[in-house]
Structures are given as structure tokens and as C-alpha cells.
């Protein structure tokens, strides 16, 4: 039976994804007070969806150990434009939390956090954040989140929305969760040059049909190449494989690129237009984490495959 103690902080916030009514705990399920739909609670995590086309993420986050505290804190701040000291007391939604690295960062910084992910990665996320009673998780579709609109002070999504069949529909649904005056930060894959996009599409047409075990073996080769100093500064700008200093991260990152069914790439102008249309103001285009004249030139000319477009903004109070 689900534990009301583990769900106590989360239950008052939950709403039926179908009709928006309040939910109640009945045995091992959450039942809607209006339409009476029921969704299971497994391992004390509400499960409103199954992995479906995103199953590769549930696999990778539960298999690989890729959390590194200092790196995760630095990445979070770079990709949200928000310092850790600004998180104290905020109610935060990590939209597409994966294995929970950034939910952990926020919880340790003093925020109340809900991590939502479409996949069974929420189990790994819960384990990573077990020491943080202010951090909870739900398995849910980001297009049908089980919360009332305007429930959060700060919402962020790092490297997730572009894995849906329609990136903008995910962006718009998650944007509704931000309170007036609240902040929203989104990181998406950057659209590269036409020839890079062509190579990527051709490779992924094959890799997305591979059995996960076979693809992982290929990713081990990519991780080996990523550890070679000369190769990881040249070849991986054409064919994407990770150059992370840690071997396990390189395997995971490379699998992350080649496994998902959907992967769309976007422009800064496109992402900013979505923020504008959703009623956000004071937009900031965030720079990449890395610096250096050559790196920035390659980045700004859309030649850095696997890089992102990154924008943050405030929800208009009007």
C-alpha cells in the first residue's frame, strides 16, 4: 500500500491530468474526485504514464551513474541563469528530471522541488534525492502535468522537450505551470548546419531501430573515441559522441543522443518567439558553459553538434 507519509507533501498539489480535479489516495492508487480515473502509486511515486517512446531514458538513467555534485551545480546555474542562493524557499518544477541531478541541486539549495519525468527514471531520481524530504517525483507526461496552472515560482527544463513529437506543445504546456512573476528556463538542442543535420538524421535512422544492448556496445566505442584528446576536438563535431572526462558519462551521453525516437533541433529565434507568445518578458539568451574564442566562434556559427539554445524569462504579471 502507498505511504501517505511519503506523499503527504505532494498530495495537496496533485490534480487529475484529465479534468483538473483534486486527487485522493485510495489503497495503491490516486483517484480523481470528479471523473474517478485512477492512477497507480508505485514505490511511493505517482505514475500517470508509462515510458512509451521515451523508454531509452528510463533505461539510461537507471543504469548509469553520472551525477557529479560540483559539475551538476555549475551546469544548473549556467543552463537556467539562476544562482543557487536565489532558490531558497521557492517551489520549483524540474520538467523532465531524468535521474534527478538538478532536482538534487535545487533541494540542497533550500527549495521545495517536484521532479516530473515521462519515464521510470523517477525511481533513480528518488534514490538520488532520498536525503531531501523537500524533493518529490511524479511520472507524468509533460503535456498533461498533474498540477494546477501557475503552481510554481520557478520552472526549468534542460535537454528534454525536443524528444517529443512536438517540442512547442511541450513548451506551452509546461509554461502554464509558472506563476505570474515566476521564472522559466529552457535548454533545447541547437539547429546545426545542413550537412551536420543530414549526417545526424542518417545515423539516427539506423540507431533508433537498434536493440538497446547493441546500441550500448556502439556507444562504448564512441566513449573510447571521446577519450582521445585529438579526436574528441575534431571528429565529434561531425558525428556526435561525448567528450566528458568520465567514461561512464561518455557512454550515457552518447546513448542519450542516438537512442531516442524523437530528436528535434531549434534556433534561438524560434525559442524566443515561444516565450513571447506564452506571455514571458525580460528574456535572456544564456551563453554556453564553456568559453574560449574558438569555442564561441564554432558555437555561434551553429557548428557545435550537441550544443543548445538556452533562454530564460519571467512570466508577465498582467
TAWOGI-V318452 format. One record per helix or strand of 2 or more residues. SS is the DSSP state (hx for helix, st for strand). FROM is the first residue (numbers start at 1). LEN is the number of residues. If there is no record, write none. Layout:
SS/FROM/LEN  SS/FROM/LEN
This chain:
hx/4/8  st/14/2  st/22/5  st/29/4  st/38/5  st/45/3  hx/52/12  hx/69/12  hx/84/3  st/91/5  hx/101/8  st/112/6  hx/121/8  st/135/5  hx/142/3  st/152/7  hx/161/3  hx/167/9  st/178/13  hx/194/14  hx/212/15  hx/231/3  hx/235/3  hx/247/13  hx/268/10  st/280/6  hx/293/8  st/308/8
